Amino acid sequence: MANVKLSDKLIADAKITAKALHRSVPMQIEHWAKIGKICEENPDLPAAFVNGILISMAEIEAGEVTEYVFGS
């Protein structure tokens, strides 16, 4: 693990958002970095779409899915 210098403003913003979303500050910053990386690699995808994909992937990993039945 590497030590990284982050701005006080970023850390303050992360503390607020992390508290609201029940994450630790490091987990919040990692989440932002993950979304930012994905958005840079896929510039035509909106950030909200990327976030939805990440939520869907977490639901799959947790087994919280049902099969979609076409025509029902």
PDB file of N, CA, C and O in Angstrom:
ATOM      1  N   MET A   1       0.852  -1.169   0.000  1.00  0.00           N
ATOM      2  CA  MET A   1       0.000   0.000   0.000  1.00  0.00           C
ATOM      3  C   MET A   1       0.893   1.225   0.000  1.00  0.00           C
ATOM      4  O   MET A   1       1.888   1.285   0.721  1.00  0.00           O
ATOM      5  N   ALA A   2       0.528   2.198  -0.813  1.00  0.00           N
ATOM      6  CA  ALA A   2       1.293   3.432  -0.924  1.00  0.00           C
ATOM      7  C   ALA A   2       0.581   4.555  -0.184  1.00  0.00           C
ATOM      8  O   ALA A   2      -0.648   4.608  -0.138  1.00  0.00           O
ATOM      9  N   ASN A   3       1.361   5.436   0.384  1.00  0.00           N
ATOM     10  CA  ASN A   3       0.785   6.636   0.989  1.00  0.00           C
ATOM     11  C   ASN A   3       0.608   7.677  -0.103  1.00  0.00           C
ATOM     12  O   ASN A   3       1.483   7.864  -0.948  1.00  0.00           O
ATOM     13  N   VAL A   4      -0.530   8.349  -0.075  1.00  0.00           N
ATOM     14  CA  VAL A   4      -0.847   9.343  -1.090  1.00  0.00           C
ATOM     15  C   VAL A   4      -1.291  10.608  -0.384  1.00  0.00           C
ATOM     16  O   VAL A   4      -2.060  10.550   0.576  1.00  0.00           O
ATOM     17  N   LYS A   5      -0.815  11.744  -0.850  1.00  0.00           N
ATOM     18  CA  LYS A   5      -1.222  13.034  -0.289  1.00  0.00           C
ATOM     19  C   LYS A   5      -2.476  13.502  -1.019  1.00  0.00           C
ATOM     20  O   LYS A   5      -2.469  13.683  -2.237  1.00  0.00           O
ATOM     21  N   LEU A   6      -3.546  13.695  -0.261  1.00  0.00           N
ATOM     22  CA  LEU A   6      -4.803  14.174  -0.819  1.00  0.00           C
ATOM     23  C   LEU A   6      -5.110  15.540  -0.244  1.00  0.00           C
ATOM     24  O   LEU A   6      -4.694  15.863   0.869  1.00  0.00           O
ATOM     25  N   SER A   7      -5.834  16.337  -0.999  1.00  0.00           N
ATOM     26  CA  SER A   7      -6.168  17.677  -0.523  1.00  0.00           C
ATOM     27  C   SER A   7      -7.129  17.594   0.661  1.00  0.00           C
ATOM     28  O   SER A   7      -7.915  16.655   0.783  1.00  0.00           O
ATOM     29  N   ASP A   8      -7.045  18.594   1.521  1.00  0.00           N
ATOM     30  CA  ASP A   8      -7.950  18.662   2.668  1.00  0.00           C
ATOM     31  C   ASP A   8      -9.395  18.770   2.201  1.00  0.00           C
ATOM     32  O   ASP A   8     -10.295  18.228   2.843  1.00  0.00           O
ATOM     33  N   LYS A   9      -9.625  19.462   1.094  1.00  0.00           N
ATOM     34  CA  LYS A   9     -10.979  19.628   0.551  1.00  0.00           C
ATOM     35  C   LYS A   9     -11.552  18.290   0.106  1.00  0.00           C
ATOM     36  O   LYS A   9     -12.712  17.989   0.390  1.00  0.00           O
ATOM     37  N   LEU A  10     -10.750  17.483  -0.591  1.00  0.00           N
ATOM     38  CA  LEU A  10     -11.215  16.172  -1.033  1.00  0.00           C
ATOM     39  C   LEU A  10     -11.570  15.303   0.166  1.00  0.00           C
ATOM     40  O   LEU A  10     -12.608  14.640   0.173  1.00  0.00           O
ATOM     41  N   ILE A  11     -10.720  15.305   1.166  1.00  0.00           N
ATOM     42  CA  ILE A  11     -10.968  14.497   2.360  1.00  0.00           C
ATOM     43  C   ILE A  11     -12.231  14.979   3.088  1.00  0.00           C
ATOM     44  O   ILE A  11     -13.031  14.165   3.549  1.00  0.00           O
ATOM     45  N   ALA A  12     -12.405  16.287   3.189  1.00  0.00           N
ATOM     46  CA  ALA A  12     -13.602  16.832   3.843  1.00  0.00           C
ATOM     47  C   ALA A  12     -14.861  16.439   3.076  1.00  0.00           C
ATOM     48  O   ALA A  12     -15.862  16.052   3.679  1.00  0.00           O
ATOM     49  N   ASP A  13     -14.812  16.537   1.751  1.00  0.00           N
ATOM     50  CA  ASP A  13     -15.960  16.143   0.930  1.00  0.00           C
ATOM     51  C   ASP A  13     -16.233  14.647   1.087  1.00  0.00           C
ATOM     52  O   ASP A  13     -17.385  14.228   1.194  1.00  0.00           O
ATOM     53  N   ALA A  14     -15.179  13.854   1.100  1.00  0.00           N
ATOM     54  CA  ALA A  14     -15.331  12.404   1.240  1.00  0.00           C
ATOM     55  C   ALA A  14     -15.932  12.044   2.601  1.00  0.00           C
ATOM     56  O   ALA A  14     -16.735  11.115   2.689  1.00  0.00           O
ATOM     57  N   LYS A  15     -15.562  12.754   3.648  1.00  0.00           N
ATOM     58  CA  LYS A  15     -16.117  12.487   4.984  1.00  0.00           C
ATOM     59  C   LYS A  15     -17.625  12.677   4.991  1.00  0.00           C
ATOM     60  O   LYS A  15     -18.357  11.871   5.565  1.00  0.00           O
ATOM     61  N   ILE A  16     -18.086  13.746   4.352  1.00  0.00           N
ATOM     62  CA  ILE A  16     -19.522  14.038   4.323  1.00  0.00           C
ATOM     63  C   ILE A  16     -20.263  12.959   3.527  1.00  0.00           C
ATOM     64  O   ILE A  16     -21.261  12.408   3.993  1.00  0.00           O
ATOM     65  N   THR A  17     -19.770  12.669   2.341  1.00  0.00           N
ATOM     66  CA  THR A  17     -20.433  11.687   1.493  1.00  0.00           C
ATOM     67  C   THR A  17     -20.345  10.292   2.106  1.00  0.00           C
ATOM     68  O   THR A  17     -21.316   9.535   2.070  1.00  0.00           O
ATOM     69  N   ALA A  18     -19.192   9.952   2.665  1.00  0.00           N
ATOM     70  CA  ALA A  18     -19.014   8.638   3.288  1.00  0.00           C
ATOM     71  C   ALA A  18     -19.994   8.436   4.432  1.00  0.00           C
ATOM     72  O   ALA A  18     -20.573   7.359   4.575  1.00  0.00           O
ATOM     73  N   LYS A  19     -20.180   9.455   5.237  1.00  0.00           N
ATOM     74  CA  LYS A  19     -21.126   9.343   6.352  1.00  0.00           C
ATOM     75  C   LYS A  19     -22.536   9.114   5.826  1.00  0.00           C
ATOM     76  O   LYS A  19     -23.261   8.265   6.347  1.00  0.00           O
ATOM     77  N   ALA A  20     -22.931   9.859   4.805  1.00  0.00           N
ATOM     78  CA  ALA A  20     -24.275   9.734   4.243  1.00  0.00           C
ATOM     79  C   ALA A  20     -24.508   8.356   3.624  1.00  0.00           C
ATOM     80  O   ALA A  20     -25.624   7.837   3.670  1.00  0.00           O
ATOM     81  N   LEU A  21     -23.462   7.763   3.047  1.00  0.00           N
ATOM     82  CA  LEU A  21     -23.599   6.486   2.350  1.00  0.00           C
ATOM     83  C   LEU A  21     -23.085   5.304   3.165  1.00  0.00           C
ATOM     84  O   LEU A  21     -22.969   4.192   2.649  1.00  0.00           O
ATOM     85  N   HIS A  22     -22.777   5.547   4.439  1.00  0.00           N
ATOM     86  CA  HIS A  22     -22.337   4.493   5.357  1.00  0.00           C
ATOM     87  C   HIS A  22     -21.082   3.776   4.867  1.00  0.00           C
ATOM     88  O   HIS A  22     -20.996   2.548   4.889  1.00  0.00           O
ATOM     89  N   ARG A  23     -20.106   4.580   4.423  1.00  0.00           N
ATOM     90  CA  ARG A  23     -18.809   4.056   4.001  1.00  0.00           C
ATOM     91  C   ARG A  23     -17.732   4.701   4.856  1.00  0.00           C
ATOM     92  O   ARG A  23     -17.957   5.733   5.490  1.00  0.00           O
ATOM     93  N   SER A  24     -16.569   4.085   4.865  1.00  0.00           N
ATOM     94  CA  SER A  24     -15.415   4.741   5.472  1.00  0.00           C
ATOM     95  C   SER A  24     -14.906   5.785   4.472  1.00  0.00           C
ATOM     96  O   SER A  24     -15.238   5.729   3.288  1.00  0.00           O
ATOM     97  N   VAL A  25     -14.107   6.726   4.951  1.00  0.00           N
ATOM     98  CA  VAL A  25     -13.543   7.744   4.056  1.00  0.00           C
ATOM     99  C   VAL A  25     -12.668   7.096   2.982  1.00  0.00           C
ATOM    100  O   VAL A  25     -12.811   7.439   1.808  1.00  0.00           O
ATOM    101  N   PRO A  26     -11.766   6.171   3.336  1.00  0.00           N
ATOM    102  CA  PRO A  26     -10.981   5.533   2.271  1.00  0.00           C
ATOM    103  C   PRO A  26     -11.844   4.778   1.260  1.00  0.00           C
ATOM    104  O   PRO A  26     -11.558   4.799   0.062  1.00  0.00           O
ATOM    105  N   MET A  27     -12.903   4.108   1.740  1.00  0.00           N
ATOM    106  CA  MET A  27     -13.782   3.396   0.800  1.00  0.00           C
ATOM    107  C   MET A  27     -14.511   4.367  -0.119  1.00  0.00           C
ATOM    108  O   MET A  27     -14.739   4.059  -1.289  1.00  0.00           O
ATOM    109  N   GLN A  28     -14.879   5.542   0.402  1.00  0.00           N
ATOM    110  CA  GLN A  28     -15.551   6.537  -0.434  1.00  0.00           C
ATOM    111  C   GLN A  28     -14.611   7.051  -1.514  1.00  0.00           C
ATOM    112  O   GLN A  28     -15.008   7.188  -2.671  1.00  0.00           O
ATOM    113  N   ILE A  29     -13.376   7.334  -1.146  1.00  0.00           N
ATOM    114  CA  ILE A  29     -12.402   7.829  -2.124  1.00  0.00           C
ATOM    115  C   ILE A  29     -12.110   6.751  -3.165  1.00  0.00           C
ATOM    116  O   ILE A  29     -11.982   7.060  -4.350  1.00  0.00           O
ATOM    117  N   GLU A  30     -12.002   5.485  -2.738  1.00  0.00           N
ATOM    118  CA  GLU A  30     -11.814   4.391  -3.695  1.00  0.00           C
ATOM    119  C   GLU A  30     -12.996   4.288  -4.640  1.00  0.00           C
ATOM    120  O   GLU A  30     -12.810   4.050  -5.833  1.00  0.00           O
ATOM    121  N   HIS A  31     -14.217   4.463  -4.128  1.00  0.00           N
ATOM    122  CA  HIS A  31     -15.418   4.415  -4.955  1.00  0.00           C
ATOM    123  C   HIS A  31     -15.369   5.512  -6.016  1.00  0.00           C
ATOM    124  O   HIS A  31     -15.614   5.254  -7.194  1.00  0.00           O
ATOM    125  N   TRP A  32     -15.052   6.734  -5.593  1.00  0.00           N
ATOM    126  CA  TRP A  32     -14.945   7.837  -6.550  1.00  0.00           C
ATOM    127  C   TRP A  32     -13.876   7.551  -7.594  1.00  0.00           C
ATOM    128  O   TRP A  32     -14.075   7.820  -8.779  1.00  0.00           O
ATOM    129  N   ALA A  33     -12.741   7.005  -7.159  1.00  0.00           N
ATOM    130  CA  ALA A  33     -11.651   6.704  -8.095  1.00  0.00           C
ATOM    131  C   ALA A  33     -12.077   5.628  -9.099  1.00  0.00           C
ATOM    132  O   ALA A  33     -11.761   5.713 -10.286  1.00  0.00           O
ATOM    133  N   LYS A  34     -12.798   4.616  -8.605  1.00  0.00           N
ATOM    134  CA  LYS A  34     -13.261   3.542  -9.484  1.00  0.00           C
ATOM    135  C   LYS A  34     -14.213   4.090 -10.550  1.00  0.00           C
ATOM    136  O   LYS A  34     -14.075   3.773 -11.731  1.00  0.00           O
ATOM    137  N   ILE A  35     -15.177   4.911 -10.127  1.00  0.00           N
ATOM    138  CA  ILE A  35     -16.124   5.489 -11.084  1.00  0.00           C
ATOM    139  C   ILE A  35     -15.393   6.413 -12.062  1.00  0.00           C
ATOM    140  O   ILE A  35     -15.668   6.388 -13.262  1.00  0.00           O
ATOM    141  N   GLY A  36     -14.479   7.215 -11.561  1.00  0.00           N
ATOM    142  CA  GLY A  36     -13.720   8.106 -12.427  1.00  0.00           C
ATOM    143  C   GLY A  36     -12.909   7.358 -13.456  1.00  0.00           C
ATOM    144  O   GLY A  36     -12.856   7.759 -14.619  1.00  0.00           O
ATOM    145  N   LYS A  37     -12.274   6.272 -13.043  1.00  0.00           N
ATOM    146  CA  LYS A  37     -11.473   5.460 -13.960  1.00  0.00           C
ATOM    147  C   LYS A  37     -12.356   4.849 -15.042  1.00  0.00           C
ATOM    148  O   LYS A  37     -12.021   4.890 -16.226  1.00  0.00           O
ATOM    149  N   ILE A  38     -13.486   4.284 -14.626  1.00  0.00           N
ATOM    150  CA  ILE A  38     -14.396   3.680 -15.597  1.00  0.00           C
ATOM    151  C   ILE A  38     -14.920   4.735 -16.569  1.00  0.00           C
ATOM    152  O   ILE A  38     -15.010   4.484 -17.771  1.00  0.00           O
ATOM    153  N   CYS A  39     -15.267   5.914 -16.051  1.00  0.00           N
ATOM    154  CA  CYS A  39     -15.775   6.991 -16.914  1.00  0.00           C
ATOM    155  C   CYS A  39     -14.719   7.472 -17.903  1.00  0.00           C
ATOM    156  O   CYS A  39     -15.040   7.769 -19.053  1.00  0.00           O
ATOM    157  N   GLU A  40     -13.471   7.551 -17.471  1.00  0.00           N
ATOM    158  CA  GLU A  40     -12.406   7.953 -18.397  1.00  0.00           C
ATOM    159  C   GLU A  40     -12.189   6.901 -19.475  1.00  0.00           C
ATOM    160  O   GLU A  40     -11.917   7.237 -20.627  1.00  0.00           O
ATOM    161  N   GLU A  41     -12.309   5.623 -19.104  1.00  0.00           N
ATOM    162  CA  GLU A  41     -12.114   4.547 -20.067  1.00  0.00           C
ATOM    163  C   GLU A  41     -13.315   4.385 -21.006  1.00  0.00           C
ATOM    164  O   GLU A  41     -13.190   3.797 -22.081  1.00  0.00           O
ATOM    165  N   ASN A  42     -14.478   4.905 -20.599  1.00  0.00           N
ATOM    166  CA  ASN A  42     -15.716   4.784 -21.373  1.00  0.00           C
ATOM    167  C   ASN A  42     -16.404   6.147 -21.430  1.00  0.00           C
ATOM    168  O   ASN A  42     -17.451   6.328 -20.809  1.00  0.00           O
ATOM    169  N   PRO A  43     -15.841   7.103 -22.159  1.00  0.00           N
ATOM    170  CA  PRO A  43     -16.351   8.475 -22.111  1.00  0.00           C
ATOM    171  C   PRO A  43     -17.780   8.654 -22.614  1.00  0.00           C
ATOM    172  O   PRO A  43     -18.412   9.665 -22.309  1.00  0.00           O
ATOM    173  N   ASP A  44     -18.308   7.689 -23.383  1.00  0.00           N
ATOM    174  CA  ASP A  44     -19.687   7.864 -23.862  1.00  0.00           C
ATOM    175  C   ASP A  44     -20.731   7.357 -22.871  1.00  0.00           C
ATOM    176  O   ASP A  44     -21.927   7.496 -23.124  1.00  0.00           O
ATOM    177  N   LEU A  45     -20.305   6.769 -21.744  1.00  0.00           N
ATOM    178  CA  LEU A  45     -21.256   6.298 -20.742  1.00  0.00           C
ATOM    179  C   LEU A  45     -21.433   7.359 -19.657  1.00  0.00           C
ATOM    180  O   LEU A  45     -20.446   7.854 -19.112  1.00  0.00           O
ATOM    181  N   PRO A  46     -22.678   7.715 -19.338  1.00  0.00           N
ATOM    182  CA  PRO A  46     -22.904   8.669 -18.245  1.00  0.00           C
ATOM    183  C   PRO A  46     -22.493   8.052 -16.899  1.00  0.00           C
ATOM    184  O   PRO A  46     -22.592   6.840 -16.707  1.00  0.00           O
ATOM    185  N   ALA A  47     -22.036   8.895 -15.983  1.00  0.00           N
ATOM    186  CA  ALA A  47     -21.595   8.419 -14.665  1.00  0.00           C
ATOM    187  C   ALA A  47     -22.714   7.677 -13.935  1.00  0.00           C
ATOM    188  O   ALA A  47     -22.449   6.689 -13.249  1.00  0.00           O
ATOM    189  N   ALA A  48     -23.953   8.135 -14.069  1.00  0.00           N
ATOM    190  CA  ALA A  48     -25.075   7.459 -13.405  1.00  0.00           C
ATOM    191  C   ALA A  48     -25.247   6.037 -13.952  1.00  0.00           C
ATOM    192  O   ALA A  48     -25.597   5.124 -13.203  1.00  0.00           O
ATOM    193  N   PHE A  49     -25.006   5.849 -15.240  1.00  0.00           N
ATOM    194  CA  PHE A  49     -25.087   4.519 -15.847  1.00  0.00           C
ATOM    195  C   PHE A  49     -23.992   3.621 -15.286  1.00  0.00           C
ATOM    196  O   PHE A  49     -24.239   2.462 -14.954  1.00  0.00           O
ATOM    197  N   VAL A  50     -22.782   4.160 -15.182  1.00  0.00           N
ATOM    198  CA  VAL A  50     -21.654   3.411 -14.609  1.00  0.00           C
ATOM    199  C   VAL A  50     -21.975   3.005 -13.179  1.00  0.00           C
ATOM    200  O   VAL A  50     -21.745   1.859 -12.792  1.00  0.00           O
ATOM    201  N   ASN A  51     -22.503   3.934 -12.391  1.00  0.00           N
ATOM    202  CA  ASN A  51     -22.856   3.638 -11.007  1.00  0.00           C
ATOM    203  C   ASN A  51     -23.915   2.537 -10.952  1.00  0.00           C
ATOM    204  O   ASN A  51     -23.836   1.642 -10.109  1.00  0.00           O
ATOM    205  N   GLY A  52     -24.900   2.597 -11.841  1.00  0.00           N
ATOM    206  CA  GLY A  52     -25.927   1.561 -11.897  1.00  0.00           C
ATOM    207  C   GLY A  52     -25.353   0.187 -12.213  1.00  0.00           C
ATOM    208  O   GLY A  52     -25.781  -0.821 -11.652  1.00  0.00           O
ATOM    209  N   ILE A  53     -24.381   0.160 -13.115  1.00  0.00           N
ATOM    210  CA  ILE A  53     -23.715  -1.105 -13.438  1.00  0.00           C
ATOM    211  C   ILE A  53     -22.996  -1.659 -12.213  1.00  0.00           C
ATOM    212  O   ILE A  53     -23.073  -2.856 -11.934  1.00  0.00           O
ATOM    213  N   LEU A  54     -22.296  -0.794 -11.480  1.00  0.00           N
ATOM    214  CA  LEU A  54     -21.583  -1.246 -10.281  1.00  0.00           C
ATOM    215  C   LEU A  54     -22.559  -1.795  -9.231  1.00  0.00           C
ATOM    216  O   LEU A  54     -22.272  -2.796  -8.575  1.00  0.00           O
ATOM    217  N   ILE A  55     -23.698  -1.141  -9.081  1.00  0.00           N
ATOM    218  CA  ILE A  55     -24.716  -1.626  -8.139  1.00  0.00           C
ATOM    219  C   ILE A  55     -25.254  -2.979  -8.608  1.00  0.00           C
ATOM    220  O   ILE A  55     -25.424  -3.895  -7.804  1.00  0.00           O
ATOM    221  N   SER A  56     -25.518  -3.100  -9.905  1.00  0.00           N
ATOM    222  CA  SER A  56     -26.015  -4.369 -10.449  1.00  0.00           C
ATOM    223  C   SER A  56     -25.012  -5.498 -10.239  1.00  0.00           C
ATOM    224  O   SER A  56     -25.395  -6.617  -9.899  1.00  0.00           O
ATOM    225  N   MET A  57     -23.739  -5.207 -10.441  1.00  0.00           N
ATOM    226  CA  MET A  57     -22.704  -6.223 -10.232  1.00  0.00           C
ATOM    227  C   MET A  57     -22.656  -6.657  -8.771  1.00  0.00           C
ATOM    228  O   MET A  57     -22.470  -7.839  -8.483  1.00  0.00           O
ATOM    229  N   ALA A  58     -22.821  -5.713  -7.849  1.00  0.00           N
ATOM    230  CA  ALA A  58     -22.826  -6.045  -6.422  1.00  0.00           C
ATOM    231  C   ALA A  58     -24.047  -6.896  -6.077  1.00  0.00           C
ATOM    232  O   ALA A  58     -23.957  -7.809  -5.256  1.00  0.00           O
ATOM    233  N   GLU A  59     -25.178  -6.601  -6.699  1.00  0.00           N
ATOM    234  CA  GLU A  59     -26.386  -7.403  -6.470  1.00  0.00           C
ATOM    235  C   GLU A  59     -26.174  -8.838  -6.952  1.00  0.00           C
ATOM    236  O   GLU A  59     -26.595  -9.782  -6.284  1.00  0.00           O
ATOM    237  N   ILE A  60     -25.532  -9.006  -8.092  1.00  0.00           N
ATOM    238  CA  ILE A  60     -25.243 -10.341  -8.608  1.00  0.00           C
ATOM    239  C   ILE A  60     -24.333 -11.092  -7.649  1.00  0.00           C
ATOM    240  O   ILE A  60     -24.585 -12.254  -7.333  1.00  0.00           O
ATOM    241  N   GLU A  61     -23.268 -10.428  -7.181  1.00  0.00           N
ATOM    242  CA  GLU A  61     -22.338 -11.061  -6.246  1.00  0.00           C
ATOM    243  C   GLU A  61     -23.034 -11.461  -4.951  1.00  0.00           C
ATOM    244  O   GLU A  61     -22.652 -12.453  -4.331  1.00  0.00           O
ATOM    245  N   ALA A  62     -24.053 -10.704  -4.529  1.00  0.00           N
ATOM    246  CA  ALA A  62     -24.784 -10.989  -3.297  1.00  0.00           C
ATOM    247  C   ALA A  62     -25.905 -12.001  -3.525  1.00  0.00           C
ATOM    248  O   ALA A  62     -26.575 -12.404  -2.575  1.00  0.00           O
ATOM    249  N   GLY A  63     -26.114 -12.414  -4.775  1.00  0.00           N
ATOM    250  CA  GLY A  63     -27.165 -13.369  -5.070  1.00  0.00           C
ATOM    251  C   GLY A  63     -28.557 -12.766  -5.080  1.00  0.00           C
ATOM    252  O   GLY A  63     -29.551 -13.487  -4.984  1.00  0.00           O
ATOM    253  N   GLU A  64     -28.635 -11.452  -5.195  1.00  0.00           N
ATOM    254  CA  GLU A  64     -29.914 -10.747  -5.181  1.00  0.00           C
ATOM    255  C   GLU A  64     -30.423 -10.506  -6.596  1.00  0.00           C
ATOM    256  O   GLU A  64     -30.616  -9.362  -7.008  1.00  0.00           O
ATOM    257  N   VAL A  65     -30.638 -11.582  -7.333  1.00  0.00           N
ATOM    258  CA  VAL A  65     -31.117 -11.451  -8.706  1.00  0.00           C
ATOM    259  C   VAL A  65     -32.226 -12.465  -8.967  1.00  0.00           C
ATOM    260  O   VAL A  65     -32.311 -13.506  -8.315  1.00  0.00           O
ATOM    261  N   THR A  66     -33.048 -12.140  -9.912  1.00  0.00           N
ATOM    262  CA  THR A  66     -34.055 -13.089 -10.378  1.00  0.00           C
ATOM    263  C   THR A  66     -33.981 -13.120 -11.893  1.00  0.00           C
ATOM    264  O   THR A  66     -33.591 -12.142 -12.531  1.00  0.00           O
ATOM    265  N   GLU A  67     -34.357 -14.248 -12.454  1.00  0.00           N
ATOM    266  CA  GLU A  67     -34.320 -14.390 -13.900  1.00  0.00           C
ATOM    267  C   GLU A  67     -35.445 -13.578 -14.532  1.00  0.00           C
ATOM    268  O   GLU A  67     -36.581 -13.593 -14.056  1.00  0.00           O
ATOM    269  N   TYR A  68     -35.121 -12.881 -15.593  1.00  0.00           N
ATOM    270  CA  TYR A  68     -36.123 -12.111 -16.312  1.00  0.00           C
ATOM    271  C   TYR A  68     -36.831 -13.031 -17.292  1.00  0.00           C
ATOM    272  O   TYR A  68     -36.186 -13.744 -18.062  1.00  0.00           O
ATOM    273  N   VAL A  69     -38.156 -13.015 -17.264  1.00  0.00           N
ATOM    274  CA  VAL A  69     -38.934 -13.842 -18.180  1.00  0.00           C
ATOM    275  C   VAL A  69     -39.547 -12.925 -19.229  1.00  0.00           C
ATOM    276  O   VAL A  69     -40.365 -12.065 -18.902  1.00  0.00           O
ATOM    277  N   PHE A  70     -39.160 -13.101 -20.468  1.00  0.00           N
ATOM    278  CA  PHE A  70     -39.665 -12.285 -21.561  1.00  0.00           C
ATOM    279  C   PHE A  70     -41.147 -12.580 -21.797  1.00  0.00           C
ATOM    280  O   PHE A  70     -41.582 -13.727 -21.704  1.00  0.00           O
ATOM    281  N   GLY A  71     -41.912 -11.537 -22.101  1.00  0.00           N
ATOM    282  CA  GLY A  71     -43.318 -11.695 -22.439  1.00  0.00           C
ATOM    283  C   GLY A  71     -44.239 -11.865 -21.253  1.00  0.00           C
ATOM    284  O   GLY A  71     -45.408 -12.208 -21.434  1.00  0.00           O
ATOM    285  N   SER A  72     -43.755 -11.638 -20.049  1.00  0.00           N
ATOM    286  CA  SER A  72     -44.665 -11.796 -18.898  1.00  0.00           C
ATOM    287  C   SER A  72     -45.136 -10.482 -18.360  1.00  0.00           C
ATOM    288  O   SER A  72     -45.903 -10.448 -17.398  1.00  0.00           O
TER     289      SER A  72
END
